[in-house]
């Protein structure tokens, strides 16, 4: 009986710790999103030998603090661009990747499980034909 009581107390403490950790992560995520509202971040590179400065990367966030566009540049121009779309729960449900000529190169859509974790990713060709499907599996290791 004493062992059962100790196990029950341990379970309650562990459950509280996990719940508390979730609240902290949620608060941190919310705080980061608040800081990113309507933000654009530009990253610049400078060539050491010529001292020439060029735009390397641009990331744009919307009014909710969600990343909506990411552009990677090289010294010759755009390498690729990715746009992001979200559902009503704030989860990214679609990414469209554009090539250097700003033409669609890849399309990815996502599904989530009941815990809000990514469960499936569908990869499409530019013509909309399904190319591959990725399934995410979450395995919790037992305590040692």
N, C-alpha and C positions, 0 to 999 in steps of 0.2 A: 504494500500500500504506500509506504514511504517512497519507494522508487517511482511508482506511478505519479505521485504528487510532484516529485522533483522533475520528472519528464514533462509533466503538464506545465510547470512553471517555466522550464527551459523553452518549451514551445511558445508560450505567451511572450517571453522576452524576445525570442527570435522573430516572431511575427511583428512585434512592435518595432524592432530594428529595421526590418524590411519595409514596413509601412512608412516609417520616418524617413528612410533613405529615399523612397519614392517621392515624398513631399518635397524634400530638399532638391532633388533633380528637377522636379516640376517647377519649383520656384526659380531655380537657376535658368531653366529653359525659358520661362516667361520673362525673366529679367533680360536675358540676351536678346530675345525678340523685341522687347521694349526699346533696347538700345539701337536696334537695327531698323527701326521704322523709317521708311522712305530714305534709306541710306544707299549711297553708291560708294564703293571702295575701288580706287584705282591703284594698281601696283606698277611701278616703273623700274626698268632695268637701265643700267649705264654700262656701255661697253668700255672696259678698262683701257684698251689700247687706243681707241679713237675718242673717248670721252663723250660718245654720242648717247643720248638718252632716248629711250623708246618705251611706249606703253606695252606692258607685259600681260596684264590681267585686269578685267573689270567685273565686279560682282555687284548686282543691283537687288535691293530688297524692297518689298511693297509696304503699304501702310500697316500691315499686320506683323511686319518684321520677318516675313518669309522670303527666302531667296527666290527670285523670279527669273533672273537671267545671269549667266556667267559667260564671259567671252575671254578666250585665250588668244593672245597675239604673239607674233614673232616680229623680228625687225623688218620683215617684208609685208606685214599686215595680219589680218585675222587668220588664225589656224582653225578655230572652231567656235561655235556658239551653242549654248544649251539653254532652253527655256523650261520652266518648271510650273506645273499646275497642281492645285491643292483641292482636297475635298472639304466638306463642311466641318470635319474634325481636325483640320490643319495638317493632314497627312499628304505627302506628295503622291499623286496618283498618275502623273504623266510627265515625261521628259522628252523633249524633242531636240535632237542634236543636229546642227547645221554644219556643213563643211566650210572650207576656206572661201568658196564661191557663194556662200550663204544659201545653199540648197540643202534640203532635208537629207541627212545621211542615216540616221537611226531614230526610231521611236521606241520608247520604253513606257509600259504601263505597269502599275503595281497594285497588288491586293494586300490587305492586312487581316490578321487574325483578330479574335475577340479581345486579345490583350494589347492591341495596337501595334503589334510587331509585323514587319513585312513578311508575308507568307509566299507570295508568288511575284515573279517579274516576267513580263512578256516582252520579247524583243522583236520588233517589226522592221522590215525593209522599208525604204522610202515609198514604195508603191502600196504599202499597207499590208503586205503579205507577212504572216507570222513566220519568223525565222527560228527562234528558240524560246524555250520556257525555262525559267530558273525557279526551283522550289527551295525555300529556306526551311531548315529543320533546326529546332532549338532543343538541345539536350542538356539537362541539368545534371551535373555530376553529384553523386552522393557524398555526403560529408564523410570525412575520414577521422 
